[in-house]
Amino acid sequence: MTKSNFRRCISGEHEAVYQEFPKVRDSAIFEDACAVSAETIDRVIQNLSILHDNLLSLRYQFQEAEKAFVLRDSSHLSPIPEIEKRFGTLPLLARTWFEKIESVSFYQHREHWHFDASKPPDGFQSIFGLGGSATSLYVE
């Protein structure tokens, strides 16, 4: 019995499964591909959540804290119809992203852009290694 693409993805064969995605929409495996896409974005959400929580624990100052990491809920209109009207059908992973995630913006607040990366200011600790530019990665 052949494993579904979803089961293959869960068991670590995700790269091989992703290589098969381009022709999925018109095939018998579309439902399975949707499950793989949902699992992938769920993992992205889990990782973004960990990163967001870690940044908050370090008192990282987001430029737009209200947009830093927001999941979509049913009260928000989906941007998918408008995007597809303007640009055509979205790839399955992009569609799933927009179905589940409202916004991700980890831009640092502008007040923290001027620090010299080689010398953290008094009362600040470096968060180098969490991503982004070392010149702007300090928190109180």
Order of alpha helices (4+ residues) and beta strands (2+ residues): alpha-alpha-alpha-beta-alpha-alpha-beta-beta-beta
